[in-house]
Amino acid sequence: MRPLLFRLIALLLFFNGLVLKPLNAQLWVYPGAVGLRGGYGFIIAHKKDMDQLVTGHIPQFEISWRRNYSGKKEWEKHHRYPNTGFALQWVNLNNPKTGHAISFVPYVGFPILKNRYIDANLRVGTGLGLLTKTFDLTENRKNNVISSRLNAAVDFLVSANWKVSRNIWLMTGVSFTHYSNAAFKIPNAGINIASANAGVTVNLGRPVTVDHNRFPVLVKDWQWLVWTGIWLKETNPVNGSKYFAQTLSLNVMRRFSIGGLFGGGIDLMYDRSLQRRDPDLESPIRAALTGAYEIQFGKLSIPLQLGFYVYDPFKKDLFMYSRIGWRYRAGKRLVLNMTLKSHMAVADYAEMGFGYLIR
């Protein structure tokens, strides 16, 4: 994950959550909507030797469905009546070496501006992308950015819907799309696409009255979360072995609103690939302190963390790292975790696992 991507996530979510808090009080929303959009853009060449893969503009197409929230729960009011949904996307990478990408992306939409004539949103989505062409040492060496067919797909869309009739709205916007496999297989430089978009949104169902009633005063309690995540990763040379990587973490968080928590934590990391990169390394264990901010949408949340190594015998990576992803509260105590750890310019490994809420 590139530094631009992480900074974009953090900046837009922070800006949307804190600066744009005042929003006009809409009277009703449609319970759902379907959308069609087409995009036309370009691959961002973030490596010098990517020029051979950038041969033309990139067309894309999407069909999506979304659910709108009307304030029945307190977190819906806090986030100013957001929406959630999923999108099915097709992207033509416009090069026989890279082929096409098909992705399924669940998302959360944050309202920016909403009135009778315009509905503007920031949409953040993470899902899975299938690429038809990948790196092959003998048959496709020039594709030096993607080596696995199945990848993570990250999609950002800033859009404005313009009213045509009560149910039909025209959409315009700009998007940023990223594909990578979190170092599961190398090379893994990733593909980044910027696009201009246009389409149509059709509201579904009967309008639902928005609930503006206040909820009881929030109890700003503390939460203690122990979680772990594991992954398999590769390192140079290509077509080498996969190495086990795991994170064990303790997070202490304080709720400051129904939609967010902040705090910090301790990370212990075990990464066998470090000994492949440095044969003289005695231990592949690292320890770090983290600062954390977590945005909650009921049972779903987006953790944003910045960590600093306090014990790192490897010493060849950046002294700091970032983490972003999804968490889902599957029960009273059980939390499912899917996050990505990055050394700013390069994805380190994904963390797929679970956690336990101590309190």
Secondary structure in CASP SS format (residue, H / E / C, confidence):
PFRMAT SS
TARGET T0000
AUTHOR 0000-0000-0000
METHOD secondary structure of the structure
MODEL  1
M C 1.00
R C 1.00
P H 1.00
L H 1.00
L H 1.00
F H 1.00
R H 1.00
L H 1.00
I H 1.00
A H 1.00
L H 1.00
L H 1.00
L H 1.00
F H 1.00
F H 1.00
N H 1.00
G H 1.00
L H 1.00
V H 1.00
L C 1.00
K C 1.00
P C 1.00
L C 1.00
N C 1.00
A C 1.00
Q C 1.00
L C 1.00
W E 1.00
V E 1.00
Y C 1.00
P C 1.00
G E 1.00
A E 1.00
V E 1.00
G E 1.00
L E 1.00
R E 1.00
G E 1.00
G E 1.00
Y E 1.00
G E 1.00
F E 1.00
I E 1.00
I C 1.00
A C 1.00
H C 1.00
K C 1.00
K H 1.00
D H 1.00
M H 1.00
D H 1.00
Q H 1.00
L H 1.00
V C 1.00
T C 1.00
G C 1.00
H C 1.00
I E 1.00
P E 1.00
Q E 1.00
F E 1.00
E E 1.00
I E 1.00
S E 1.00
W E 1.00
R E 1.00
R E 1.00
N E 1.00
Y C 1.00
S C 1.00
G C 1.00
K C 1.00
K C 1.00
E H 1.00
W H 1.00
E H 1.00
K H 1.00
H H 1.00
H C 1.00
R C 1.00
Y C 1.00
P C 1.00
N E 1.00
T E 1.00
G E 1.00
F E 1.00
A E 1.00
L E 1.00
Q E 1.00
W E 1.00
V E 1.00
N E 1.00
L C 1.00
N C 1.00
N C 1.00
P C 1.00
K C 1.00
T C 1.00
G C 1.00
H E 1.00
A E 1.00
I E 1.00
S E 1.00
F E 1.00
V E 1.00
P E 1.00
Y E 1.00
V E 1.00
G E 1.00
F E 1.00
P E 1.00
I E 1.00
L E 1.00
K E 1.00
N C 1.00
R C 1.00
Y C 1.00
I E 1.00
D E 1.00
A E 1.00
N E 1.00
L E 1.00
R E 1.00
V E 1.00
G E 1.00
T E 1.00
G E 1.00
L E 1.00
G E 1.00
L E 1.00
L E 1.00
T C 1.00
K C 1.00
T C 1.00
F C 1.00
D E 1.00
L C 1.00
T C 1.00
E C 1.00
N E 1.00
R C 1.00
K C 1.00
N C 1.00
N C 1.00
V C 1.00
I C 1.00
S C 1.00
S C 1.00
R C 1.00
L E 1.00
N E 1.00
A E 1.00
A E 1.00
V E 1.00
D E 1.00
F E 1.00
L E 1.00
V E 1.00
S E 1.00
A E 1.00
N E 1.00
W E 1.00
K E 1.00
V C 1.00
S C 1.00
R C 1.00
N C 1.00
I E 1.00
W E 1.00
L E 1.00
M E 1.00
T E 1.00
G E 1.00
V E 1.00
S E 1.00
F E 1.00
T E 1.00
H E 1.00
Y E 1.00
S E 1.00
N C 1.00
A C 1.00
A C 1.00
F C 1.00
K C 1.00
I C 1.00
P C 1.00
N C 1.00
A C 1.00
G C 1.00
I E 1.00
N E 1.00
I E 1.00
A E 1.00
S E 1.00
A E 1.00
N E 1.00
A E 1.00
G E 1.00
V E 1.00
T E 1.00
V E 1.00
N E 1.00
L E 1.00
G C 1.00
R C 1.00
P C 1.00
V E 1.00
T E 1.00
V C 1.00
D C 1.00
H C 1.00
N C 1.00
R C 1.00
F C 1.00
P C 1.00
V C 1.00
L C 1.00
V C 1.00
K C 1.00
D C 1.00
W E 1.00
Q E 1.00
W E 1.00
L E 1.00
V E 1.00
W E 1.00
T E 1.00
G E 1.00
I E 1.00
W E 1.00
L E 1.00
K E 1.00
E C 1.00
T C 1.00
N C 1.00
P C 1.00
V C 1.00
N C 1.00
G C 1.00
S C 1.00
K C 1.00
Y E 1.00
F E 1.00
A E 1.00
Q E 1.00
T E 1.00
L E 1.00
S E 1.00
L E 1.00
N E 1.00
V E 1.00
M E 1.00
R E 1.00
R E 1.00
F E 1.00
S E 1.00
I C 1.00
G C 1.00
G E 1.00
L E 1.00
F E 1.00
G E 1.00
G E 1.00
G E 1.00
I E 1.00
D E 1.00
L E 1.00
M E 1.00
Y E 1.00
D E 1.00
R C 1.00
S H 1.00
L H 1.00
Q H 1.00
R H 1.00
R H 1.00
D C 1.00
P C 1.00
D C 1.00
L C 1.00
E C 1.00
S C 1.00
P C 1.00
I E 1.00
R E 1.00
A E 1.00
A E 1.00
L E 1.00
T E 1.00
G E 1.00
A E 1.00
Y E 1.00
E E 1.00
I E 1.00
Q E 1.00
F E 1.00
G C 1.00
K C 1.00
L E 1.00
S E 1.00
I E 1.00
P E 1.00
L E 1.00
Q E 1.00
L E 1.00
G E 1.00
F E 1.00
Y E 1.00
V E 1.00
Y E 1.00
D C 1.00
P C 1.00
F C 1.00
K C 1.00
K C 1.00
D C 1.00
L C 1.00
F C 1.00
M E 1.00
Y E 1.00
S E 1.00
R E 1.00
I E 1.00
G E 1.00
W E 1.00
R E 1.00
Y E 1.00
R E 1.00
A C 1.00
G C 1.00
K C 1.00
R C 1.00
L E 1.00
V E 1.00
L E 1.00
N E 1.00
M E 1.00
T E 1.00
L E 1.00
K E 1.00
S E 1.00
H E 1.00
M C 1.00
A C 1.00
V E 1.00
A E 1.00
D E 1.00
Y E 1.00
A E 1.00
E E 1.00
M E 1.00
G E 1.00
F E 1.00
G E 1.00
Y E 1.00
L E 1.00
I C 1.00
R C 1.00
END
